[in-house]
Amino acid sequence: MTRMCLIDNEKIGMMTNSFKTKDGNVLCVKHAEALGLTPKDVSESSTSDIQNSFNDLMSAMRKFNITDINQLSKNERKSLAYLAKRNLNKLSPDIYKQVEDITTQIAGNRLMLLGLGLQGSTQSLTPSYLAAILEQNWILIRQNEQIIELLKNNNN
């Protein structure tokens, strides 16, 4: 039986590492790494979820004129896919950087939350989440200023 990667339908050799999705399709190591997925992530994901994540990542890369996926770190790939999934891949590059910082911070909080949840205390996360909200507010303020400026220019 020939194994084919669910992203590009390339044949996967018998001795080549690959990962099975929860619905039985196969993802090659190259694409798993591109998406920042571990073998466990792949086994818990459906084929359509992985394909959608890959399409979101490619869409975001086009938006930011990134032609080589190897230019991106694992966290940058995840951030781009995360933002694209939420239709935020049309952000300007300067706002993207702020949003990327927020997503990275929140992802770190989720790991801390898991560890702290096992210990029974999550109070130390509050300042970190507040910092993320504050950063979001700066983005909104900047965008509001841009909208006001555009409205002023249209009225003149």
Backbone hydrogen bonds, N-H to C=O, Kabsch-Sander energy under -0.5 kcal/mol:
donor,donor_aa,acceptor,acceptor_aa,energy
3,R,12,I,-0.6
5,C,10,E,-2.5
6,L,26,V,-2.4
9,N,5,C,-2.1
12,I,3,R,-3.2
13,G,11,K,-0.6
16,T,13,G,-1.2
19,F,27,L,-2.6
21,T,25,N,-2.9
22,K,42,V,-0.6
22,K,45,S,-2.5
24,G,21,T,-1.9
26,V,4,M,-0.6
27,L,19,F,-3.0
29,V,17,N,-1.0
32,A,28,C,-2.1
33,E,29,V,-2.8
34,A,30,K,-2.0
35,L,31,H,-1.8
36,G,33,E,-0.9
37,L,32,A,-3.1
42,V,38,T,-2.3
43,S,39,P,-2.4
44,E,40,K,-1.4
45,S,42,V,-1.4
50,I,46,S,-2.0
51,Q,47,T,-2.6
52,N,48,S,-2.6
53,S,49,D,-2.3
54,F,50,I,-2.4
55,N,51,Q,-2.6
56,D,52,N,-2.6
57,L,53,S,-2.3
58,M,54,F,-2.5
59,S,55,N,-2.4
60,A,56,D,-2.4
61,M,57,L,-2.4
62,R,58,M,-2.1
63,K,59,S,-2.0
64,F,60,A,-1.9
65,N,62,R,-1.5
66,I,61,M,-3.1
67,T,65,N,-0.7
69,I,67,T,-0.6
71,Q,68,D,-2.1
72,L,69,I,-1.5
77,R,73,S,-2.3
78,K,74,K,-2.2
79,S,75,N,-2.7
80,L,76,E,-2.6
81,A,77,R,-2.4
82,Y,78,K,-2.7
83,L,79,S,-2.7
84,A,80,L,-2.6
85,K,81,A,-2.2
86,R,82,Y,-0.9
86,R,83,L,-0.5
87,N,84,A,-1.9
88,L,83,L,-3.0
91,L,88,L,-0.9
96,Y,92,S,-2.8
97,K,93,P,-1.7
98,Q,94,D,-1.1
99,V,95,I,-2.5
100,E,96,Y,-3.0
101,D,97,K,-1.9
102,I,98,Q,-1.9
103,T,99,V,-2.7
104,T,100,E,-2.4
105,Q,101,D,-2.3
106,I,102,I,-2.8
107,A,103,T,-2.4
108,G,104,T,-2.0
109,N,105,Q,-2.0
110,R,106,I,-1.9
111,L,107,A,-1.4
112,M,108,G,-2.2
113,L,109,N,-3.2
114,L,110,R,-1.9
115,G,111,L,-2.0
116,L,112,M,-3.6
117,G,113,L,-2.7
118,L,114,L,-1.3
119,Q,115,G,-0.8
120,G,116,L,-1.6
121,S,116,L,-1.4
125,L,122,T,-1.5
126,T,123,Q,-1.2
129,Y,125,L,-2.3
130,L,126,T,-2.5
131,A,127,P,-2.0
132,A,128,S,-1.7
133,I,129,Y,-2.2
134,L,130,L,-2.5
135,E,131,A,-2.2
136,Q,132,A,-2.1
137,N,133,I,-2.2
138,W,134,L,-1.8
139,I,135,E,-1.7
140,L,136,Q,-2.2
141,I,137,N,-2.6
142,R,138,W,-2.3
143,Q,139,I,-2.6
144,N,140,L,-2.6
145,E,141,I,-2.2
146,Q,142,R,-2.0
147,I,143,Q,-2.3
148,I,144,N,-2.6
149,E,145,E,-2.3
150,L,146,Q,-2.3
151,L,147,I,-2.6
152,K,148,I,-2.4
153,N,149,E,-2.3
154,N,150,L,-2.2
155,N,151,L,-1.7
156,N,152,K,-0.9
